[in-house]
Amino acid sequence: MQRYSGFGLVKHALSHHENWQRQWRNPTPKKEYDVIIVGGGGHGLATAYYLAKEHGITNVAVIEKGWLGGGNTARNTTIVRSNYLWDEAAALYEHSMKLWEGLSQDLNYNVMFSQRGVLNLGHTLQDMRDIQRRVNANRLNGIDSQVLDAKGVQELVPIMDCSKGARYPVMGASWQPRAGVARHDAVAWGFARGADARGVDILQQTEVTGFKILDGRIVGVHTNRGDIGAKTVGCVAAGNSGVLAKMAGFNLPLESHPLQALVSEPLKPILDTVVMSNHVHGYISQSDKGDLVIGAGIDGYLGYGQRGSYSTVEHTLQAIVEMFPIFSRVRMNRQWGGIVDTCPDACPILSATPVKGLFFNCGWGTGGFKATPGSGHVFAASLAKGEMHPIAAPFSIDRFHTGALVDEHGAAGVAH
Amino acid sequence: MSQVNRLSQGGRIDRSRQLHFTFNGKPYVGYAGDTLASALLANGIDIVNRSFKYSRPRGIVAAGAEEPNAIVQLGSSEATQVPNVRATQQALYEGLTARSTNGWPNVQRDLMGMVGKLSGTFMPPGFYYKTFMAPASLWMTYEKYIRKSAGLGRSPTEPDPDSYDHINQHCDVLVIGAGPAGLAAAVTAARNGARVILCDEQEEMGGSLLDSRELIDDSPAVQWVDRVIDELAAMDNVTLLPRTTANGYHDHNFVTLHERCTEHLADSAPASGSRRQARSRMHRVRASQVVLATGAHERPLVYANNDVPGNLLAGAVSTYIRRYGVAPGQKLVLSATNDHAYRAALDWREAGREVVAIVDARANPQGDLVAKARTLGIPIITESAVIEAKGAERVSGARVAKIDATRFTVAGEVEELACDTIASSGGYSPVIHLSSHTGTRPTWRDDILGFVPGEVKGLTSVGGARGVYPLDDVIRDGIDGGRQATQAAGLDANAVTGLVPQVSAREDGAACALYQVPHLKPSMRAPKQFVDLQNDVTAAGIELATREGFESIEHVKRYTAMGFGTDQGKLGNINGMAIAARCLHRSIPEVGTTVFRPNYTPVTFGAIVGRHCRDLFDPERYTALHQWHVEQGAEFEDVGQWKRPWYFPRTVNGKKETLHEAVARECLAVRERVGILDASTLGKIDIQGADAREFLGRVYTNKWAKLAPGRVRYGLMCKDDGMLMDDGTTSCLGENHFLMTTTTGGAAGVMEWLELWHQTEWPELDVYFTSVTDHWATMTVTGPDARKLLAELTDIDLDKEQFKFMDWREGTVAGVPARVFRISFTGELAYEINVQANYAMHVWTALFKHGEKYDLTPYGTETMHVLRAEKGLIIVGQDTDGSVTPEDLGMQWAIGYDKPYSWIGKRALSRSDTRRTDRKQFVGLKPKDPKVVLEEGAQIVFDPNQSIPMSMVGHVTSSYYSPTLGHGFALAVVKGGHERMGETVYLPMVDGKVHEAEIVSPVFLDPKGERQNV
C-alpha cells in the first residue's frame, strides 16, 4: 500500500500527480472465499479490514451491489458519540469511540474525525431527569459526559436561542466533549483501501441474489456474476437486511424506513459543536466545507426509496429555526434520503442466525455511522471465532424471543 | 462610475429608471430590469469572487441558475443578510448592497490567491485524506484553518425580521417553465378548461424568447410572449407565478414552488399598506399532471484557464447583449461545437463590437447561422478550439489550435488571438433535475448529446427539456404536451384550433461532441481545465480520481466534490461525467449521472418553515383556568404541549418563595387542610359501544367485566412487549359507556394506540373513541377538609357510605352540571370535579370563595409529584421508561392473568427475560442522612468500592424532600429490589460523594390507605 503523508503529497506534486496508485483494486471474483461479507458499506468494509488486520483472515470478499460506501455511509449526518444509556449499548459505542480516536493513523487515511463535542439538549423537567440519569450512567461506565445548565449551553453555542422566550426553553444539556463528526465517505474509502491492501477482494456492482445452504449450513452465495463459495457469510446490508434474511429463510424484526437529511449552502464557520434536540426534534452541525448538516427523525412509513416526504423536511427546519432563529435566511441547498433498518428497541442486531455460518449485522436504525469501526471490529471477531464477541453478544436475535431488549428509545428518541 | 459596457440601445431594461447599488463597498448605477450580474458587467466588473479552493479570480460566466461563480453576500443590515445569492438571479433594486463571499483583504488583491497559486499543485482532489494525520493531536488545529478557508457567504447573526407564507394548491396541469414550450403547453391546457398553474423562475416570463433573434408570426418573438401571457392572465382557470422556482418534485406529483415575493424589491420585505408582506411564499402543489418545460442549459467547453474572468457561455453573451443591453467586452473569440452558439458572435457584431474569430470544432459547419456569420465576414476557424485562455485577472488572448477530438490530441500549430472575451459552447443539456428528484434515472441520447428525463407517471416533458431545440418544433411540442397533459388529467382537449404560430424554420447543422478540449500537455500537466468552477474541480482532478480507483460516478463526485456546489453541477456535470467516461474507457450512459436532489436552486429555510416558527412553532395548550393561574403568579411547566402550573410561589414579607418553600407549604396544606389542583390536562377519552367493555379488557392488563355504572377503576396499559405505556382511571358511565383518563403527555399516543388496535386487529368490535380532553375541566379538591368544602357547593350526597372511594356521581357543583369522581392521587380524601370547560372558571372561583375559611390552597405539578410519591404512586415516563412491566412495579394486583380473552402484553410477560427475578424492580429509598435529597437520575450500586466501569443495579426515578415526613425520600428501580427490603445501596455522585440509602417500601405514608377512605 502506498503510504500517504504530507511529504508524499509534495513528492507526487513534482510528478504532476501521475503516479498515485489505485486505492483499491477491481478484482475478478474467486470461486471461493473463507469469508464473504455481503454489503460494502462502512460496517461491511470495517469488518473485512479487521478480519484481515486482527485475525489474519485475508481470503475475504466484500460483495456490494452498487458502489462501495454508497448506502447509509454516504447519506448520514456523520455524528459520532458514545453517551448511550444502557450498559450494553454504551460498551458497544464506547468501544467504537476508542477506535475512532486513532482511526486516521491506523488506516493511514484522514477520516477527519473531529472531536468538537455533542450537546443533547433538555427542554423539560423530564428531559433533565433523563439527562442526569444518562450522564450518571455514562460516568460510571467511564464515558466522558457532563450535565450542563442553560448558561453552560449558551456559552458553548452563543448563537442558539437559549432564552426563556423559546417555545421549549433550553433547560440544560448533556455534553460529551469527545464526541463529534467525521468525513463519512472517507471512512468507507479508508477501510476499503486498508482491507484491499491486506488482500480482501472488494467486488462492486455485484449483487447477491440468494444463499447456498446445505444441511442448514451456509456454503456460498448466488450473485449476478455467478456463484461464490464461502465457509462463513456475514450480512451487513442495512436497509436491505430484511430482504436478505428472507432469502436465507428467516425473518428479522426490522422495519426499513426513509431517513432524510439536508444541508445548507456552505457558510463561513458559525457553529462549532454538534447540537441535538429530541424534544424540539432536530440536530445540526457544520461541516468542514461549511454546510450546516441537518436531520431529524425517520419518515413514519416503510419504504425502500432513498427519499422521503417533504413534510419531514418542513418539521426539521421548523425545529432548527426555532433553536437558531438567525438561520431563517440561510438557504437549504440539498436534501436526500437513506433507508434505515430499525429494530423495536432502537438497538442493532449482531447475531448468529438459524443458518450455521451465516451471521447478520444490521438494525442500526438511524445511528449506525458512529458505530462503524466498533461494529466492524466486534463483528470481525465474531466471524473469526464463529461465536459472538462479548460486546456483540447482548445484541443477538434471541433477545426478541426472550424479551431481553436493550431499549434505548426512552433515553435516545432521536438516536443518532 | 459610468457603465462602460452598457450598449447605447437595446435590451429590456428601463433606461429611465436608474438604480443605485454597492458592490464591495463601491457605489454603482444600473437600470430597472437589470440583474445584479448584468449591472456588474455593465459597470465593467471583471472579478466578482475568489474561488473556493485555489482562490483564483472569477467572473460571471452565465446568465441564470447555472452560474457557479457570481455568488455574493446580500444585505444592507445584519438582520437582513442573505448568504450565497447568485448575482445572475438577483434583480437589481435601489440600494442593493452586495459583497463578494471570498477574498482577503479584498477580491481584487487576495492573499489566499497567492497561497492558491503556490500550493494549488499540492492540493489535488482528496489531498486532505492523505495528510494532516501526524501528529494526531494537531488535527483539530489543522481543521480550524481548513474551516476558516472554507464556506462561501456568512449567516446573519440577528433574527430574521421577515415572515414567509405557505399555500396549498391543486391544479389539473402544472407547467414548469414559461419559455416557448411552457407557454404553448399552458395556453393549450388553459383553453381546454384545465386549471393551470404556470411558474417560471425568472423575473419575467418568456424564457429563451426574451433574447431570441427569431420571428414568430413575422414579428419579434417577445410579442408572441406578450400575447400569450395576456391571454393567460385574463383566464380564471390560470394562475401565473413569475419569480417562482419549482424547487422540488416529490412523489405523487407533489411539487413545491418557491415564489420570491419581494426579493426583487429589497433585502427585507417592504410593507404593503399597514402590513409587511411575506418575503416569499411556498406553494405546495398537488398537480394531476406536470408539464416539464424547463429548457436546456448550455455546456461550456473545458480548456486550460477557462476560469479567467472574460470566459463566458456563448448563450450568456447573447442574453446580456439582447436582454440587458450589455456587451461584456470588446473583442470576442467564440469557441463552439454547434450552430446555435453562433448567435453570440452575430449579437456581438450587431452590438458594434469586434468578433476576432469563431473557432468551430467541426470540420465543415453548415447552417443558416453559420452562413450568416460567413456573410458578415467573421473568420471561422474549423476543426479547432480554444485550447487555453491567456490572462490573469481578465482574458487577454485565446490560444487556438486544430484538434483531433477522437484521439484527444492537438493536431496543429497553436495560434494566439488577442481578445478580452472568450465565449464557449459545447452543446446543451436538458434541465432534467426535477424529473430526477422522483428517483427516475434519465436516459442518454446520442443524437442530442444529452440526458433526457426518464419516464415519470403524471409527467410530460416538452421542448428543450427533452432535447427538442428548433423553435418551431419546440412550440409544436409544447402544444402537443399541453394537450396530452390535459387529456391525462381527464379533460377533453380538442377545443383548440388555429393556435400554432408561424415560425420560420431554421436549418441547423449537426453538433459535435466535445467535453474536454485537448491541450498540448496531458491534462495532469496542462494549466488547470475547470469542470466545476464553484468547487474548483478540474479535468485533471477527475482523471486522478479514476486513476485512484474511483470508478463509479458517485465516487468521482464525492472524491472531487464535482457537482456538490450550490449550482449542483448544472454547468459542469455532463462534461465531468464524459471526462470520467473517457478515462475509464466507457460510454457516457455506462458511467451514468449522479442523482439530482431537491432543491433545484437553494431555498431560504424561512420559506420552508413558513409561519410555523416563533409563537406558532408548536401551539401552547392552556386549560380553562389558565388566566387565573397567570394572575396568581404561577410558575409553569411544559407537559406535552400544555402549560401546567408548576407551583404557586407566594410573596412573604416582600420575598418570593422558592420552589421548595412553595412546595412545602402546598404539601402541608393538602395533608392538613385542603388543596386544589387544575387537572384538566389529563387525557380524557370517551369510549362507547356494545363492545366497549370487552375492548377495555384487551387494552388494559386488569379486568373490566364487572365494573358497574357509577364505579371507577385504575388501569394499566402495556405495549405488546409487556412494558407499561400509560395508566389512568376509567369510569363506567353506563353499561356501554366509559370515560378513560390518560397521562397528560400520553393522551394523543393512547388515542392512536386504541384506534390502531381497533382498526387493524379488532375491527369487529363495536366501539368508538372520542377525545374529550378539552371538553371537560377537572378540578381536584383534596385534603381532610375536601368533603366539607364540596358539600357547600353540591347537591350530590357526599356521605361516605353513599359515595365511596372509587365511585363517581353526577350532580351539580356551584350550580353547574358536574361529574364528581372520588379518586385520589394524593392519598388524601379527594374529589375530582369535572365540568364543561367553559363553566370551569365559575366553579373554580366559587370553590375559592367557599374555600377561604378552609385556607383552600392551589397547588401545582411539583406538589402533586411529592404527594403521590409519598404514597408510592408512579408517574409513567418518570418512574417508568418503556422497560418496566407492571410486575416490576409490584402491581400484580392490576393484572388479570386469567381473563378469557388475551390482552396486549400478556404473552410478553411470560418470556424468560420478563420472568427473571433479578429484574429492576420498583422500591422506595430512604437516604441514611435525612437531610439528603438524592439526585433524580442518580445511579445505584451495591458495591461503592468497585472500579469503573461500575456494575449499576438501578437508578433513582423520583426524589423529594417530604415536609410531612421531615426527610428526603426517593423512588427507584433496583435489581431484585422487591426481595432486598432493608438492604443498603450506594449512589456515587459526580462530586465524589457517595450517598447511602436503605431499600424500603415505596409507600412512605399511610400504607393502609385510611386517609383517602375517610
Interface residues (C-beta under 8 A of the other chain):
Chain A: Y4 S5 G6 G8 L9 V10 H12 A13 H16 H17 E18 W20 Q21 R22 Q23 W24 R25 N26 G66 W67 L68 G70 A74 D87 A91 G102 S104 Q105 N108 Y109 N110 V111 M112 F113 S114 Q115 R116 H123 T124 L125 Q126 R129 D130 I131 Q132 R133 R134 V135 N136 A137 R139 L140 N141 G142 V147 I159 R167 Y168 R183 D185 A186 W189 G190 Q204 S264 E265 P266 L267 K268 P269 I270 Q286 D288 K289 G290 G305 Q306 R307 S309 Y310 V313 E314 L317 Q318 I320 V321 E322 P325 I326 F327 S328 R329 V330 R331 M332 N333 R334 Q335 W336 P344 R399 H401 T402 G403 A404 L405 D407 H409 G410 A411
Chain B: F52 T80 Q81 V82 P83 N84 T121 F122 P124 F127 Y128 Y129 K130 T131 F132 M133 A134 A136 W139 M140 E143 I146 R147 K148 A150 G151 L152 G153 R154 S155 P156 T157 E158 P159 D160 D162 G248 H250 D251 F254 T256 R284 H437 G439 P522 M524 R525 A540 L544 R547 E548 G549 F550 E551 S552 E554 H555 R558 Y559 A561 F564 T566 Q568 V595 R597 P598 N599 P602 V603 T604 F605 G606 I608 V609 G610 H612 C613 R614 D615 F617 D618 E620 E637 D638 V639 D721 G722 M723 G877 Q878 D881 G882 S883 A908 R911 S912 D913 T914 E935 E936 G937 A938 Q939 V941 I948 P949 M950 M952 H955 P988 M989 V990
